[in-house]
Amino acid sequence: MVWPSNTPLQRDNDTEAGIDVTDDFARFTQRNDIFTRAFWDKSVQTKRTDAFFASYRMEAAPRRGDGFTQRDFALRNASWLISDMVSDRAADTGKREGFQAPISYDTPVAPDQVTVEDLDKMSHEIKRIARFFGADLCAVTDFDTRWLYETRVDTRDMSEAENTLPEGLDNVIVLGHEMSADLVATYPSALAGAATGREYSHEAAIVMQLAAYIRNLGYGAVASMNDRAIY
């Protein structure tokens, strides 16, 4: 979808955020992100990229001393376990949940809605609950569909697939997850990936729990990681 022009409000918000959006703006296709291209684009995919992904399955993991031993890869891969469990549960249908497909709904929307009379108070409550579940940062903002992927990816053949959301969603809850600075400082070692994996596993639980809380209040909510929009 091409957006030939933006509303004055969108332009003001873009400027305030330091984003320059031109009139020929078009939504991004997830198939073209660099991680997905490593599976289908021969100008990106190499033996080294294949080995990188294989190492997350303890295959072809290099052994080059501190940060690259079997123990280091074992820790990194274990840190991704919960995230991987979510991602793999619908793999046979071409959905890598949380990354290249939406996270499935585990909680139905309650038939009775909790009355919300004060939006600011509700926003503060959502932030408090997010921190309770483990988020380090939480903010609430308007939903801007321009940043949604135009299409997602069917991981069975890396083709484009529909990227839709339920009607009636008009807010976005943004969460931040702090990684271990000590481990991140060891990049490109496998140990650094343990910092990333731990927070993706935390994130998988946190977004699903927060969405479940909102749905239990009687309102629609969609848990999301890297699967819906550009981050």
Long-range contacts (C-beta under 8 A, 24 or more apart in sequence): 1-26, 1-27, 1-150, 2-26, 3-27, 3-146, 6-146, 10-144, 10-146, 13-142, 13-144, 21-146, 25-146, 26-150, 27-146, 27-147, 27-148, 27-149, 27-150, 28-149, 28-150, 28-230, 29-149, 29-150, 29-151, 29-160, 30-100, 30-149, 30-150, 30-151, 30-152, 30-153, 30-163, 31-151, 31-153, 31-158, 31-159, 31-160, 35-99, 36-100, 36-153, 36-158, 39-155, 39-158, 40-158, 55-190, 56-80, 61-190, 66-189, 67-186, 67-189, 67-190, 67-191, 67-192, 68-189, 68-190, 72-189, 72-190, 72-191, 72-194, 73-190, 75-190, 75-191, 75-194, 76-190, 76-191, 76-193, 76-194, 76-197, 77-197, 78-194, 78-197, 79-193, 79-194, 79-195, 79-196, 79-197, 79-198, 79-201, 80-193, 80-197, 80-200, 80-201, 81-201, 82-201, 82-202, 82-204, 82-205, 83-197, 83-200, 83-201, 83-203, 83-204, 83-225, 86-204, 86-208, 91-155, 93-156, 94-154, 94-155, 94-156, 94-157, 94-161, 95-154, 95-155, 96-153, 96-155, 97-227, 98-200, 98-204, 98-224, 98-225, 98-226, 98-227, 99-225, 99-226, 99-227, 100-152, 100-153, 100-155, 100-227, 101-152, 101-153, 101-155, 101-161, 101-227, 102-152, 102-163, 102-222, 102-224, 102-227, 102-228, 103-204, 103-207, 103-208, 103-211, 103-222, 103-223, 103-224, 103-225, 103-227, 105-211, 105-215, 105-222, 106-208, 106-212, 107-211, 107-212, 107-215, 107-216, 108-215, 109-215, 109-218, 109-219, 109-220, 110-215, 110-216, 110-217, 110-218, 111-218, 112-218, 113-217, 113-218, 113-219, 114-217, 114-218, 126-173, 126-210, 126-214, 129-210, 129-213, 130-173, 130-175, 130-206, 130-210, 133-205, 133-206, 133-209, 133-210, 134-177, 134-202, 134-205, 134-206, 135-175, 135-176, 135-177, 135-206, 135-210, 136-176, 136-177, 136-178, 137-174, 137-175, 137-176, 137-177, 138-173, 138-174, 138-175, 138-176, 139-173, 139-174, 140-171, 140-172, 140-173, 140-174, 141-171, 141-172, 141-174, 142-170, 142-171, 142-172, 143-169, 143-170, 143-171, 143-172, 144-172, 147-229, 147-230, 148-228, 148-229, 149-228, 149-229, 149-230, 152-227, 163-228, 165-222, 165-228, 166-220, 166-222, 168-220, 169-220, 169-221, 169-222, 173-210, 175-203, 175-206, 175-207, 175-210, 177-202, 177-203, 177-206, 200-225
